Amino acid sequence: MNARLNILENPAIGKAVKHFAAAGKVVQDSPLPVSTQHLVTLRASQINGCGFCTDMHSKDAVAAGEDWLRLNLVATWREATCFTEAERAALELTEQGTRIADAAGGVPDEVWENAAKHYDEEQLGALVLLIGIINTFNRLNVLVQQPAGSYQPGQFA
C-alpha cells in the first residue's frame, strides 16, 4: 500500500505540517502529563481509523515507558480499571471532541466540567489543542491512505 500523496514532500501540506508540529511542541512542553498526551492521541487515532497515527502513538508511548496493557485497553477505557479519574476525563473529552459531528450541541457541559475538575486552565488549553492537532493529523493521513506499521519511535523528533 502506498500513500496517495507524500505529505512531507507535498508543497502545501508539507508547509502546514511543520506548523502543526510546532503547535504540537507547545503541548509537549505544557504541564499536561505526558501519559495523558499519549492516551489522548492514541484514542483519537483509533476513533478516526488512522492506522499510521495509531501505530506511531502506541510505539511512542511504549518508548516513553507506558504500559502495553493500558494501551491495549484505551479503546475500552470505560470498563478498564487501570486509568485514573483524570485520564478518564481526558479520554471522554477526546471522544466527544473527536466525534463532534455526532453531537448536535457539541461537547456536553458535563464532559467539560469533569475535565476541568482534573486539569487547570493551562492543562485544559493544552488538552484542547492536542485534541484538535491529532484530529487534523488523523484526517490528513486517512485522506492520503498513509500506510501503517513501519514507524520507528522518535522518527519525527
C-alpha positions, 0 to 999 in steps of 0.5 A: 500500500502506498500513500496517495500523496507524500505529505512531507514532500507535498508543497502545501501540506508539507508547509502546514505540517511543520506548523502543526508540529510546532503547535504540537511542541507547545503541548509537549512542553505544557504541564499536561502529563505526558501519559495523558498526551499519549492516551489522548492521541492514541484514542483519537487515532483509533476513533478516526481509523488512522492506522499510521497515527495509531501505530506511531502513538502506541510505539511512542508511548511504549518508548516513553515507558507506558504500559502495553496493557493500558494501551491495549485497553484505551479503546475500552477505557470505560470498563478498564480499571487501570486509568485514573479519574483524570485520564478518564476525563481526558479520554471522554473529552477526546471522544466527544471532541473527536466525534463532534459531528455526532453531537448536535450541541457539541461537547456536553457541559458535563464532559467539560466540567469533569475535565476541568475538575482534573486539569487547570486552565493551562492543562485544559488549553493544552488538552484542547489543542492536542485534541484538535492537532491529532484530529487534523493529523488523523484526517490528513493521513486517512485522506492520503491512505498513509500506510501503517506499521513501519514507524520507528519511535522518535522518527519525527523528533 
